[in-house]
Amino acid sequence: MFAVYAFCREVDDIADGEDDVGVKLDRLARWKQEIDRLFTGTPTFPTARALVGPIREFGLAREDFLAIIEGMEMDVRDTMRAPSLVDLEAYCDRVAGAVGLLSIRVFGAEADHARDFAIALGRALQCTNILRDLAEDAAMGRLYLPREILAARGIISSDPEVVLGHPALPMACQDFAALAEKHFSVAERALVDCPGRALRPAVVMMMIYRRMLDRMQRNGWQPTRRPIGLSKPEKLWIAFRHGIL
């Protein structure tokens, strides 16, 4: 998991860095080439070398690594400014769902229901992140709230700062929170038919994020430079309740 996280962190840092768009896309393209080398047994990047053992031991899939990079490319190409619901779903599946698919293999849960759980949970977590990070994302020129939900509340602009100052934003956020709740519910239904012990780390993550979403709904939907989160004791208690500690 450390190796998988290191890969995710590295490509995410490329997308969020200060290089020009062309430089970022070139660096991500080189990572795609490195994934090809990784799966032919000749990686050159230190992080890719750390993945050789996990890929062999857990059967991690090449397409999941590539999907994560493609999600980073969506950020770099500036397509994530009030995207369509279809594009947002694709983005969530790439930057979060694909990570979940890699993770469940490491956890030892590869059944179809486990895959359904990973995709649904990835969408739920990413939607929650979007609501939590509205102000932070706007500072980078990004706005992940889908245009259909914004338009339904009379918000036509795709300019992040304009949208964040719109009086109808709290209602749009509430609508988007309902979408996140839907994905959490789908994940919970899929979990019923999954090996619970293997997926306990993912369940803890689900409980943490669901509580964070509940807290944001109680506090209202005003973007803040200090995102809402859970304290370390709260996270430890959730982990303890689900047998991680």
ROSEKE-532081 format. One record per residue (C-alpha): x, y, z. Coordinates in Angstrom, 3 decimals, always signed. Example, Ala and Ser with C-alpha at 12.3 -4.5 7.8 and 13.67 -1.06 7.14 Angstrom:
<atoms>
+----------+----------+----------+
!       c1 !       c2 !       c3 !
+----------+----------+----------+
!  +12.300 !   -4.500 !   +7.800 !
!  +13.670 !   -1.060 !   +7.140 !
+----------+----------+----------+
</atoms>
This chain:
<atoms>
+----------+----------+----------+
!       c1 !       c2 !       c3 !
+----------+----------+----------+
!   +0.000 !   +0.000 !   +0.000 !
!   +2.910 !   +2.360 !   +0.638 !
!   +4.119 !   +1.746 !   -2.918 !
!   +0.650 !   +2.296 !   -4.401 !
!   +0.251 !   +5.471 !   -2.366 !
!   +3.676 !   +6.717 !   -3.471 !
!   +2.672 !   +6.293 !   -7.107 !
!   -0.615 !   +8.139 !   -6.559 !
!   +1.149 !  +10.922 !   -4.677 !
!   +3.755 !  +11.336 !   -7.401 !
!   +1.335 !  +11.694 !  -10.324 !
!   -1.015 !  +13.865 !   -8.240 !
!   +1.862 !  +16.202 !   -7.417 !
!   +2.564 !  +16.533 !  -11.131 !
!   -1.040 !  +17.564 !  -11.820 !
!   -1.112 !  +20.026 !   -8.908 !
!   +2.365 !  +21.438 !   -9.482 !
!   +3.325 !  +24.796 !  -10.937 !
!   +4.818 !  +23.579 !  -14.228 !
!   +3.291 !  +24.636 !  -17.524 !
!   +0.529 !  +22.454 !  -18.928 !
!   +2.806 !  +21.061 !  -21.616 !
!   +5.440 !  +20.077 !  -19.087 !
!   +2.862 !  +18.389 !  -16.868 !
!   +1.387 !  +16.408 !  -19.757 !
!   +4.871 !  +15.368 !  -20.837 !
!   +5.708 !  +14.147 !  -17.339 !
!   +2.456 !  +12.194 !  -17.156 !
!   +3.135 !  +10.724 !  -20.608 !
!   +6.517 !   +9.565 !  -19.338 !
!   +4.744 !   +7.902 !  -16.439 !
!   +2.520 !   +6.053 !  -18.914 !
!   +5.644 !   +4.815 !  -20.650 !
!   +7.044 !   +3.818 !  -17.282 !
!   +3.925 !   +1.761 !  -16.553 !
!   +4.576 !   -0.127 !  -19.793 !
!   +8.147 !   -0.757 !  -18.682 !
!   +6.926 !   -1.770 !  -15.238 !
!   +4.683 !   -4.471 !  -16.649 !
!   +7.442 !   -5.779 !  -18.901 !
!   +9.816 !   -5.981 !  -15.944 !
!  +12.121 !   -3.058 !  -16.781 !
!  +11.037 !   -0.034 !  -14.679 !
!  +13.463 !   +2.840 !  -14.203 !
!  +11.648 !   +5.232 !  -11.809 !
!  +12.289 !   +4.515 !   -8.097 !
!   +8.566 !   +4.485 !   -7.306 !
!   +7.877 !   +2.084 !  -10.165 !
!  +10.612 !   -0.228 !   -8.930 !
!   +8.881 !   -0.319 !   -5.555 !
!   +5.750 !   -1.590 !   -7.332 !
!   +7.409 !   -4.622 !   -8.915 !
!   +6.881 !   -6.815 !   -5.849 !
!   +3.265 !   -5.754 !   -5.170 !
!   +2.301 !   -6.293 !   -8.808 !
!   +3.753 !   -9.776 !   -8.758 !
!   +2.305 !  -10.675 !   -5.357 !
!   -1.187 !   -9.214 !   -5.706 !
!   -1.781 !   -9.166 !   -9.464 !
!   -2.255 !   -5.397 !   -9.647 !
!   -3.707 !   -4.397 !  -13.009 !
!   -1.939 !   -2.204 !  -15.551 !
!   -5.188 !   -0.517 !  -16.596 !
!   -5.795 !   +0.764 !  -13.062 !
!   -2.451 !   +2.560 !  -12.960 !
!   -3.115 !   +4.049 !  -16.385 !
!   -6.610 !   +5.145 !  -15.331 !
!   -5.159 !   +7.118 !  -12.429 !
!   -2.768 !   +8.915 !  -14.783 !
!   -5.659 !   +9.671 !  -17.162 !
!   -7.526 !  +11.245 !  -14.253 !
!   -4.542 !  +13.488 !  -13.584 !
!   -4.545 !  +14.473 !  -17.261 !
!   -8.159 !  +15.611 !  -16.920 !
!   -7.058 !  +18.027 !  -14.208 !
!   -4.101 !  +19.280 !  -16.191 !
!   -6.160 !  +19.890 !  -19.340 !
!   -8.510 !  +22.105 !  -17.314 !
!  -11.554 !  +19.992 !  -18.164 !
!  -12.667 !  +19.972 !  -14.532 !
!  -14.460 !  +23.304 !  -14.503 !
!  -18.123 !  +22.525 !  -13.917 !
!  -17.814 !  +19.223 !  -15.828 !
!  -20.798 !  +17.231 !  -17.016 !
!  -22.052 !  +14.509 !  -14.704 !
!  -20.722 !  +11.939 !  -17.178 !
!  -17.246 !  +13.474 !  -17.163 !
!  -17.265 !  +13.806 !  -13.383 !
!  -18.152 !  +10.144 !  -12.976 !
!  -15.315 !   +9.170 !  -15.310 !
!  -12.955 !  +11.390 !  -13.331 !
!  -14.004 !   +9.866 !  -10.002 !
!  -13.574 !   +6.347 !  -11.367 !
!  -10.056 !   +7.210 !  -12.519 !
!   -8.668 !   +9.139 !   -9.569 !
!  -10.508 !   +7.252 !   -6.806 !
!  -12.180 !   +4.119 !   -8.137 !
!   -8.989 !   +2.846 !   -9.757 !
!   -7.139 !   +3.365 !   -6.482 !
!   -9.844 !   +1.314 !   -4.797 !
!   -9.450 !   -1.483 !   -7.343 !
!   -5.721 !   -1.623 !   -6.669 !
!   -6.351 !   -1.576 !   -2.930 !
!   -8.877 !   -4.411 !   -2.804 !
!   -6.393 !   -6.675 !   -4.558 !
!   -3.864 !   -5.927 !   -1.845 !
!   -6.543 !   -6.534 !   +0.782 !
!   -7.358 !   -9.899 !   -0.799 !
!  -10.915 !   -9.111 !   -1.934 !
!  -11.283 !   -9.539 !   -5.692 !
!  -14.872 !  -10.761 !   -6.141 !
!  -17.261 !   -8.850 !   -8.394 !
!  -19.076 !   -7.380 !   -5.397 !
!  -15.758 !   -6.123 !   -4.020 !
!  -15.089 !   -4.367 !   -7.317 !
!  -18.565 !   -2.811 !   -7.219 !
!  -17.850 !   -1.681 !   -3.655 !
!  -14.518 !   -0.133 !   -4.655 !
!  -16.008 !   +1.851 !   -7.541 !
!  -19.006 !   +3.099 !   -5.555 !
!  -16.877 !   +4.005 !   -2.555 !
!  -14.382 !   +5.805 !   -4.787 !
!  -17.186 !   +7.948 !   -6.191 !
!  -18.549 !   +8.659 !   -2.713 !
!  -15.153 !   +9.632 !   -1.295 !
!  -14.305 !  +11.846 !   -4.244 !
!  -17.669 !  +13.636 !   -4.086 !
!  -17.077 !  +14.259 !   -0.391 !
!  -13.600 !  +15.597 !   -1.152 !
!  -15.078 !  +17.949 !   -3.748 !
!  -17.457 !  +19.439 !   -1.204 !
!  -14.739 !  +19.678 !   +1.434 !
!  -12.193 !  +21.335 !   -0.865 !
!  -14.328 !  +23.856 !   -2.768 !
!  -12.220 !  +26.852 !   -1.764 !
!   -8.874 !  +25.081 !   -2.154 !
!   -9.805 !  +23.824 !   -5.616 !
!  -11.096 !  +27.246 !   -6.660 !
!   -7.697 !  +28.722 !   -5.795 !
!   -6.246 !  +26.381 !   -8.446 !
!   -8.908 !  +27.344 !  -10.970 !
!  -10.891 !  +24.150 !  -10.536 !
!  -14.585 !  +23.621 !   -9.967 !
!  -15.721 !  +20.005 !   -9.751 !
!  -19.423 !  +20.613 !   -9.070 !
!  -21.235 !  +19.313 !  -12.186 !
!  -22.841 !  +21.822 !  -14.490 !
!  -26.228 !  +20.094 !  -14.434 !
!  -26.512 !  +20.485 !  -10.663 !
!  -25.340 !  +24.097 !  -10.809 !
!  -27.728 !  +24.972 !  -13.640 !
!  -30.671 !  +23.431 !  -11.787 !
!  -30.081 !  +26.061 !   -9.094 !
!  -29.648 !  +28.897 !  -11.587 !
!  -25.839 !  +28.975 !  -11.487 !
!  -24.649 !  +29.309 !  -15.088 !
!  -21.041 !  +30.432 !  -14.644 !
!  -18.143 !  +27.984 !  -14.607 !
!  -15.804 !  +30.505 !  -12.988 !
!  -14.880 !  +29.015 !   -9.591 !
!  -14.816 !  +32.310 !   -7.719 !
!  -18.140 !  +33.431 !   -9.209 !
!  -19.762 !  +30.126 !   -8.284 !
!  -18.364 !  +30.205 !   -4.744 !
!  -19.930 !  +33.639 !   -4.252 !
!  -23.325 !  +32.715 !   -5.696 !
!  -26.209 !  +32.794 !   -3.179 !
!  -27.581 !  +29.492 !   -4.531 !
!  -24.337 !  +27.611 !   -3.899 !
!  -25.507 !  +26.030 !   -0.599 !
!  -28.521 !  +24.497 !   -2.371 !
!  -26.327 !  +23.156 !   -5.180 !
!  -23.963 !  +21.683 !   -2.598 !
!  -26.888 !  +20.003 !   -0.866 !
!  -27.946 !  +18.466 !   -4.186 !
!  -24.418 !  +17.232 !   -4.783 !
!  -24.261 !  +15.847 !   -1.250 !
!  -27.322 !  +13.760 !   -2.102 !
!  -25.328 !  +12.265 !   -4.982 !
!  -22.502 !  +11.422 !   -2.589 !
!  -25.010 !   +9.784 !   -0.241 !
!  -26.332 !   +7.707 !   -3.129 !
!  -22.824 !   +6.390 !   -3.845 !
!  -22.287 !   +5.599 !   -0.159 !
!  -25.538 !   +3.618 !   -0.171 !
!  -24.481 !   +1.663 !   -3.270 !
!  -21.147 !   +0.871 !   -1.599 !
!  -22.907 !   -0.327 !   +1.553 !
!  -25.195 !   -2.647 !   -0.424 !
!  -22.239 !   -4.126 !   -2.307 !
!  -20.382 !   -4.614 !   +0.977 !
!  -23.031 !   -7.057 !   +2.222 !
!  -21.727 !   -9.705 !   -0.204 !
!  -18.033 !   -8.943 !   +0.331 !
!  -15.477 !  -10.501 !   +2.697 !
!  -15.783 !   -8.059 !   +5.576 !
!  -12.488 !   -8.829 !   +7.258 !
!  -10.448 !   -8.164 !   +4.114 !
!  -12.151 !   -4.833 !   +3.491 !
!  -11.995 !   -3.441 !   +7.021 !
!   -9.493 !   -0.690 !   +6.087 !
!  -11.829 !   +0.472 !   +3.316 !
!  -14.825 !   +0.336 !   +5.659 !
!  -12.996 !   +2.555 !   +8.149 !
!  -12.314 !   +5.044 !   +5.359 !
!  -15.981 !   +4.926 !   +4.383 !
!  -17.113 !   +5.615 !   +7.951 !
!  -14.692 !   +8.530 !   +8.329 !
!  -15.798 !  +10.166 !   +5.096 !
!  -19.483 !   +9.593 !   +5.723 !
!  -19.181 !  +11.259 !   +9.109 !
!  -17.329 !  +14.140 !   +7.485 !
!  -20.112 !  +14.529 !   +4.917 !
!  -22.705 !  +14.537 !   +7.708 !
!  -20.737 !  +17.204 !   +9.551 !
!  -20.544 !  +19.427 !   +6.477 !
!  -24.304 !  +19.114 !   +5.989 !
!  -24.944 !  +20.110 !   +9.602 !
!  -22.580 !  +23.085 !   +9.346 !
!  -24.004 !  +24.394 !   +6.084 !
!  -22.266 !  +24.819 !   +2.770 !
!  -20.115 !  +27.904 !   +3.009 !
!  -16.707 !  +27.327 !   +1.398 !
!  -13.873 !  +27.816 !   +3.843 !
!  -10.118 !  +27.932 !   +3.559 !
!  -10.040 !  +25.531 !   +6.513 !
!  -11.831 !  +22.386 !   +5.333 !
!  -13.919 !  +20.378 !   +7.759 !
!  -12.355 !  +17.136 !   +8.948 !
!  -12.341 !  +14.658 !  +11.784 !
!   -9.945 !  +14.834 !  +14.709 !
!   -7.363 !  +12.119 !  +15.237 !
!   -9.234 !  +10.718 !  +18.286 !
!  -12.414 !  +10.441 !  +16.197 !
!  -10.556 !   +8.572 !  +13.457 !
!   -8.902 !   +6.272 !  +15.990 !
!  -12.276 !   +5.495 !  +17.568 !
!  -13.758 !   +4.555 !  +14.188 !
!  -10.732 !   +2.352 !  +13.466 !
!  -11.062 !   +0.708 !  +16.868 !
!  -14.778 !   +0.020 !  +16.377 !
!  -14.047 !   -1.762 !  +13.094 !
!  -11.213 !   -3.889 !  +14.433 !
!   -8.266 !   -2.091 !  +12.868 !
!   -6.661 !   -1.216 !  +16.230 !
+----------+----------+----------+
</atoms>
